[in-house]
Amino acid sequence: MKIGKVSESVLKRSILKQIKTKRQEVIKGAGVGADCAVFAPIYGEHIVINTQNFELFSQEVTDTAVVSVLNNLATEGAKPLGVQVSLFLSEEAFESDLKQIMKTLELSCAEHQIQIMGGSTQVVSGCKNHLLSLTGIGLSTDTKQLSVKNIEKQMDLILSKSIGLKGSWLLSKFGKDKLSLRFSPGFLKKLEEYPNHFSIANEAATAIKSGVSYMHDVSESGIFGALWEVAEGAGVGLTVDLKKIPVKQETIEVCEFFGLNPYEIQSTGALLMVAEHGKQVVKALNDAGIEAAIIGQITDSNDRIIQNDDEIRYLDRPKADEIYNVMK
């Protein structure tokens, strides 16, 4: 199987179809475009849970793992409480490696005022890099569930900040020596500041107050992957104007350097939203100092269209994130 998230067809065929047991306490479970599980309210609050897995092929992956999990909780309007940590270490690991991983995770948790609540650690054979599994746990008092089932035709598609932030940042780390021969120190310095924009907590909270129907963290496989997951999960079509998708010049140039598509690389820091009144949401975000733009609309057809002036292309099913072509 290919590196990265499993394909949508594998997800449906070999994972979702095998999940048959249901409980009434779980009001939102596994599905395409569903990043979190949500429990029925207990004393007026919903428990929200999200799990993500990371291959720790670099310190940078560990640095940003916690915020990735918290971003998914934010799409459900959940206040994070803590994380469960499961570590699978390679046989070549030293105790100092374990200590450094935990120090990094604790620093990130302290920054977001959440607790490492427990977990497990073991050494496994046949593992090239250490593997990390984080389960984030939060609480939400919002009685309106932000579900793909709320999506209807003619709703607006809104995107915050810019695509490709995490992908281009990782490329700047893995290809630093090559990039330094092409780009100025000032250019590379801008890329180093990208992690400051990875959290989507502020825009998610603002968007909820402004009447969004659904939110989706744009992560692996980039904005094209996120758009497909939203449309597939809701069973709708969409039309998106490519030129309205915000992307920084640094991201474009780094992707061109490595021959990658900026619309198909990790985009942690961008939040995809669906709302009936997109302009209202964009105004609220802008008033809060957050860049946002309407990039398209939901349609009642099955077509997932990307328009670039007079050129039209159709979205393909998400494939492995393009960044793995560089980080093999």
SULFEN-V485290 format. One record per pair of residues at least 12 apart in sequence whose C-alpha atoms are under 8 Angstrom apart, sorted by the first residue. I is the first residue (numbers start at 0). J is the second residue. D is the distance in whole Angstrom. If there is no record, write none. Layout:
# SULFEN-V485290
I/J/D ; I/J/D
This chain:
# SULFEN-V485290
1/319/7 ; 2/319/7 ; 2/323/7 ; 3/319/6 ; 3/320/7 ; 3/323/8 ; 4/219/8 ; 4/319/7 ; 5/319/8 ; 6/317/7 ; 6/318/6 ; 6/319/8 ; 7/31/8 ; 7/316/7 ; 7/317/7 ; 11/31/8 ; 15/29/7 ; 15/30/7 ; 23/39/8 ; 24/38/6 ; 24/39/5 ; 25/37/6 ; 25/38/4 ; 25/39/6 ; 26/38/6 ; 26/39/6 ; 30/232/7 ; 31/228/6 ; 31/229/8 ; 31/231/7 ; 31/232/5 ; 32/147/7 ; 32/215/7 ; 32/225/8 ; 32/228/5 ; 32/229/6 ; 32/231/8 ; 32/232/5 ; 33/146/8 ; 33/147/8 ; 33/232/8 ; 34/49/7 ; 34/71/6 ; 34/215/8 ; 35/47/7 ; 35/48/5 ; 35/49/5 ; 35/50/8 ; 35/71/7 ; 35/72/7 ; 35/75/8 ; 36/48/5 ; 36/49/6 ; 43/140/6 ; 44/138/6 ; 44/139/5 ; 44/140/5 ; 44/141/8 ; 45/138/5 ; 45/139/5 ; 45/140/6 ; 45/141/8 ; 46/136/7 ; 46/137/6 ; 46/138/5 ; 46/139/7 ; 47/72/7 ; 47/75/8 ; 47/77/7 ; 47/136/6 ; 47/137/5 ; 47/138/6 ; 47/139/7 ; 48/72/7 ; 48/134/7 ; 48/135/6 ; 48/136/5 ; 48/137/7 ; 49/68/7 ; 49/71/7 ; 49/72/7 ; 49/134/5 ; 49/135/5 ; 49/136/7 ; 50/68/7 ; 50/132/7 ; 50/133/6 ; 50/134/4 ; 50/135/6 ; 51/68/6 ; 51/132/6 ; 51/133/5 ; 51/134/7 ; 52/130/7 ; 52/131/6 ; 52/132/4 ; 52/133/6 ; 53/130/6 ; 53/131/5 ; 53/132/6 ; 54/128/6 ; 54/129/6 ; 54/130/5 ; 54/131/6 ; 55/128/6 ; 55/129/5 ; 55/130/6 ; 55/131/7 ; 56/128/6 ; 56/129/7 ; 59/169/7 ; 61/100/7 ; 61/103/7 ; 61/104/7 ; 62/103/6 ; 62/104/7 ; 62/107/7 ; 63/107/8 ; 63/194/8 ; 64/104/8 ; 64/133/8 ; 65/104/7 ; 65/107/7 ; 65/108/7 ; 65/133/8 ; 66/107/8 ; 66/197/7 ; 66/198/6 ; 67/197/8 ; 67/198/8 ; 67/267/7 ; 68/133/7 ; 68/134/7 ; 68/135/6 ; 69/135/7 ; 69/198/8 ; 69/200/8 ; 70/198/6 ; 70/199/6 ; 70/200/6 ; 70/216/7 ; 71/215/8 ; 71/216/6 ; 72/135/7 ; 72/136/8 ; 72/137/7 ; 73/199/7 ; 73/200/6 ; 73/203/6 ; 73/204/7 ; 74/145/8 ; 74/203/6 ; 74/213/8 ; 74/214/5 ; 74/215/6 ; 74/216/7 ; 75/139/7 ; 75/144/7 ; 75/145/6 ; 75/214/8 ; 76/139/6 ; 76/141/7 ; 76/203/7 ; 76/204/6 ; 76/207/7 ; 77/137/5 ; 77/138/5 ; 77/139/4 ; 77/140/8 ; 78/137/5 ; 78/138/5 ; 78/139/6 ; 79/113/7 ; 79/135/7 ; 79/136/6 ; 79/137/4 ; 79/138/7 ; 80/113/5 ; 80/114/7 ; 80/135/8 ; 80/136/6 ; 80/137/5 ; 80/138/7 ; 81/108/8 ; 81/113/5 ; 81/114/4 ; 81/115/6 ; 81/116/6 ; 81/135/6 ; 81/136/6 ; 81/137/7 ; 82/113/8 ; 82/114/6 ; 82/115/5 ; 82/116/6 ; 82/117/7 ; 82/133/6 ; 82/134/5 ; 82/135/4 ; 82/136/6 ; 83/115/6 ; 83/116/5 ; 83/117/5 ; 83/118/5 ; 83/133/6 ; 83/134/5 ; 83/135/7 ; 84/115/7 ; 84/116/8 ; 84/117/6 ; 84/118/4 ; 84/119/6 ; 84/131/7 ; 84/132/6 ; 84/133/5 ; 84/134/7 ; 85/118/5 ; 85/119/5 ; 85/120/6 ; 85/131/6 ; 85/132/5 ; 85/133/6 ; 86/119/6 ; 86/120/5 ; 86/121/6 ; 86/129/7 ; 86/130/6 ; 86/131/5 ; 86/132/6 ; 87/120/6 ; 87/121/5 ; 87/122/6 ; 87/123/6 ; 87/129/6 ; 87/130/5 ; 87/131/6 ; 88/120/8 ; 88/121/6 ; 88/122/5 ; 88/123/6 ; 88/126/7 ; 88/128/7 ; 88/129/5 ; 88/130/6 ; 89/122/6 ; 89/123/6 ; 89/124/6 ; 89/125/7 ; 89/126/5 ; 89/127/6 ; 89/128/6 ; 89/129/6 ; 90/122/6 ; 90/123/6 ; 90/124/6 ; 90/125/8 ; 90/126/7 ; 145/211/8 ; 145/212/6 ; 145/213/5 ; 145/214/7 ; 146/212/7 ; 146/213/6 ; 147/212/8 ; 147/213/6 ; 147/229/7 ; 147/232/6 ; 147/233/5 ; 148/233/6 ; 149/212/6 ; 149/213/7 ; 150/212/7 ; 150/213/7 ; 150/233/6 ; 150/273/7 ; 150/274/8 ; 150/297/8 ; 151/235/8 ; 151/297/7 ; 151/298/8 ; 151/299/8 ; 152/235/7 ; 152/296/8 ; 152/297/5 ; 152/298/5 ; 152/299/5 ; 153/275/7 ; 153/296/6 ; 153/297/5 ; 153/298/6 ; 153/299/8 ; 154/273/6 ; 154/274/5 ; 154/275/5 ; 154/276/7 ; 154/277/8 ; 154/296/6 ; 154/297/5 ; 154/298/8 ; 155/273/6 ; 155/274/5 ; 155/275/6 ; 155/276/7 ; 155/277/5 ; 155/293/7 ; 155/294/8 ; 155/295/6 ; 155/296/4 ; 155/297/6 ; 156/271/7 ; 156/272/6 ; 156/273/5 ; 156/274/7 ; 156/277/7 ; 156/293/6 ; 156/294/6 ; 156/295/5 ; 156/296/5 ; 156/297/7 ; 157/271/6 ; 157/272/5 ; 157/273/6 ; 157/274/8 ; 157/277/7 ; 157/281/7 ; 157/291/7 ; 157/292/6 ; 157/293/4 ; 157/294/6 ; 157/295/7 ; 158/244/7 ; 158/245/8 ; 158/269/7 ; 158/270/6 ; 158/271/5 ; 158/272/6 ; 158/291/6 ; 158/292/6 ; 158/293/6 ; 158/294/7 ; 159/202/7 ; 159/269/5 ; 159/270/5 ; 159/271/7 ; 159/289/7 ; 159/290/6 ; 159/291/4 ; 159/292/7 ; 160/245/7 ; 160/268/7 ; 160/269/6 ; 160/270/8 ; 160/289/7 ; 160/290/5 ; 160/291/6 ; 161/244/8 ; 161/245/5 ; 161/246/5 ; 161/247/7 ; 161/266/8 ; 161/268/7 ; 161/269/6 ; 162/217/8 ; 162/221/7 ; 162/222/7 ; 162/244/8 ; 162/245/6 ; 162/246/5 ; 162/247/8 ; 162/261/7 ; 162/262/7 ; 162/265/8 ; 162/266/5 ; 162/267/8 ; 162/268/8 ; 162/269/6 ; 163/221/7 ; 163/246/7 ; 163/250/6 ; 163/261/6 ; 163/262/7 ; 163/263/8 ; 163/264/6 ; 163/265/6 ; 163/266/4 ; 163/267/7 ; 164/193/6 ; 164/194/8 ; 164/197/8 ; 164/250/7 ; 164/265/7 ; 164/266/5 ; 164/267/6 ; 164/268/7 ; 164/269/8 ; 165/193/7 ; 165/194/7 ; 165/197/7 ; 165/265/6 ; 165/266/5 ; 165/267/5 ; 165/268/7 ; 166/264/5 ; 166/265/5 ; 166/266/6 ; 166/322/7 ; 167/190/7 ; 167/249/8 ; 167/250/5 ; 167/253/6 ; 167/254/7 ; 167/264/8 ; 168/190/6 ; 168/191/7 ; 168/193/6 ; 168/194/8 ; 170/253/7 ; 170/322/7 ; 170/325/8 ; 171/187/7 ; 171/190/7 ; 171/191/8 ; 171/253/8 ; 173/326/7 ; 178/253/8 ; 186/249/7 ; 189/249/8 ; 190/249/7 ; 196/268/6 ; 197/267/6 ; 197/268/4 ; 197/269/8 ; 198/267/8 ; 198/268/5 ; 199/268/6 ; 199/269/7 ; 199/270/7 ; 202/270/8 ; 202/284/6 ; 202/289/7 ; 203/270/8 ; 205/283/7 ; 205/284/6 ; 205/287/8 ; 206/280/6 ; 206/283/7 ; 206/284/7 ; 209/279/7 ; 209/280/5 ; 209/283/7 ; 210/274/7 ; 210/275/8 ; 210/276/8 ; 210/280/7 ; 211/272/7 ; 211/273/6 ; 211/274/4 ; 211/275/7 ; 211/280/7 ; 212/272/8 ; 212/273/6 ; 212/274/5 ; 212/275/7 ; 213/272/6 ; 213/273/5 ; 213/274/7 ; 214/270/7 ; 214/271/6 ; 214/272/4 ; 214/273/6 ; 215/229/8 ; 215/270/6 ; 215/271/5 ; 215/272/6 ; 216/267/7 ; 216/268/8 ; 216/269/7 ; 216/270/5 ; 216/271/6 ; 217/265/7 ; 217/266/5 ; 217/267/6 ; 217/268/7 ; 217/269/6 ; 217/270/6 ; 217/271/6 ; 218/264/8 ; 218/265/5 ; 218/266/5 ; 218/267/5 ; 218/269/8 ; 219/263/8 ; 219/264/6 ; 219/265/5 ; 219/266/7 ; 219/267/8 ; 219/319/8 ; 219/320/6 ; 220/262/8 ; 220/263/5 ; 220/264/5 ; 220/265/6 ; 220/266/8 ; 220/317/6 ; 220/318/7 ; 220/319/6 ; 220/320/4 ; 220/321/7 ; 221/261/8 ; 221/262/5 ; 221/263/4 ; 221/264/5 ; 221/265/5 ; 221/266/5 ; 221/320/7 ; 222/262/6 ; 222/263/6 ; 222/264/8 ; 222/266/7 ; 223/262/6 ; 223/263/6 ; 223/314/7 ; 223/317/7 ; 224/263/7 ; 224/316/7 ; 224/317/5 ; 224/318/8 ; 225/271/8 ; 227/303/7 ; 227/314/7 ; 227/315/8 ; 227/316/7 ; 227/317/7 ; 230/303/8 ; 234/301/7 ; 235/297/7 ; 235/298/6 ; 235/299/6 ; 235/300/6 ; 235/301/6 ; 235/302/8 ; 236/297/6 ; 236/298/5 ; 236/299/6 ; 236/300/5 ; 236/301/4 ; 236/302/5 ; 236/303/5 ; 236/304/8 ; 237/295/7 ; 237/296/6 ; 237/297/4 ; 237/298/5 ; 237/299/8 ; 237/300/8 ; 237/301/8 ; 237/302/6 ; 237/303/5 ; 237/304/6 ; 238/295/5 ; 238/296/6 ; 238/297/7 ; 238/298/7 ; 238/302/8 ; 238/303/6 ; 238/304/5 ; 238/305/6 ; 238/306/7 ; 239/294/6 ; 239/295/4 ; 239/296/7 ; 239/304/6 ; 239/305/5 ; 239/306/6 ; 240/294/6 ; 240/295/6 ; 240/305/6 ; 240/306/5 ; 240/307/6 ; 241/294/8 ; 241/305/6 ; 241/306/6 ; 241/307/5 ; 242/307/6 ; 243/292/7 ; 243/293/7 ; 243/294/5 ; 244/292/8 ; 244/294/6 ; 245/292/8 ; 257/325/8 ; 259/321/6 ; 259/322/7 ; 260/321/7 ; 263/320/6 ; 263/321/6 ; 264/320/5 ; 264/321/5 ; 264/322/6 ; 265/320/7 ; 265/322/7 ; 277/293/7 ; 278/293/7 ; 281/293/7
